[in-house]
Amino acid sequence: MKRDARLQPLSRDHHRALVLARDARTISENADASDGDLNDAWSAVRRAFVTEISPHFQIEEETLLPAMLEAGEEALVRRTLEDHAAILGCVSDREGPLRGRLARFGALLQTHVDFEEHELFERAQEILSPDDLARVEAASNAQR
C-alpha cells in the first residue's frame, strides 16, 4: 500500500534509521574493526539516537500512538512502546563489549523499522481519521 502523505515524514526518518542499523551491524561483524572503530561507531549511534531517533519516538508517542490506542489498537501500541524501550535500553547500556551492543542495536532498530513500516503505519493509514493523520504530520513538520 502506498504511504499516506501525512505519514511520509516519519517514513523518511526510517531510511536514515535503516542506514544506521546496517552500519552498526556491519562494524560489529567486521573482525578487523579496532577498538577505536567500535568506539566511533558507538558514539555515532548515541549521537543519532539523541538527534534523530529519540525525536522520532517522541512524535509517535505523543501523536500517533494515542490516536491508535483510541482506535482500539492496543497490541500495536504496546509493541511499539516495548520496541522504543528496548532501543533506548540498548543505547543506554554501558555494560558488555561494544561489538555486542552494536550488533544488538542494529538488529533491534532494523526489526522495529520493519514493524512500523509494514504493520503500524499500514494500520494507521487504514483506521485513523484525516484529523489524526494531520496532527501526526504537523508534529513531524514542527520537529524538523
Residue pairs with C-beta under 8 A, 6 or more apart in sequence:
1 122
1 125
3 11
3 121
3 125
4 124
4 125
4 133
5 137
6 133
6 134
6 136
6 137
7 121
7 124
7 125
7 133
7 136
7 137
9 137
9 140
9 141
9 144
10 56
10 59
10 60
10 64
10 116
10 121
10 136
10 140
11 117
11 121
13 52
13 56
14 113
14 116
14 117
16 48
16 52
17 52
17 53
17 56
17 109
17 113
18 109
18 110
18 113
20 44
20 45
20 48
20 52
20 53
20 106
20 109
21 105
21 106
21 107
21 109
21 110
21 113
22 106
22 110
23 41
23 44
23 106
24 41
24 45
24 102
24 103
24 105
24 106
24 109
25 102
25 103
25 106
25 107
25 110
26 106
27 33
27 37
27 38
27 41
27 102
28 38
28 41
28 99
28 100
28 102
28 103
28 106
29 103
30 37
33 41
33 99
35 98
38 98
38 99
38 102
39 98
41 98
41 102
42 98
42 101
42 102
45 91
45 102
45 105
46 91
49 87
49 88
49 91
53 87
53 109
54 88
55 143
57 84
57 87
57 88
58 143
59 136
59 139
59 140
59 143
60 80
60 84
61 81
61 84
62 139
63 132
63 135
63 136
63 139
64 120
64 124
64 136
65 77
65 80
65 81
67 124
67 128
67 129
67 132
67 135
67 136
68 76
68 77
68 120
68 123
68 124
68 127
68 128
69 77
71 127
71 128
73 123
73 127
76 119
76 120
76 123
79 115
79 120
80 115
80 116
80 120
83 108
83 111
83 112
83 115
84 112
86 108
87 105
87 108
87 109
87 112
90 101
90 104
90 105
90 108
91 105
93 101
124 133
124 136
125 133
128 136
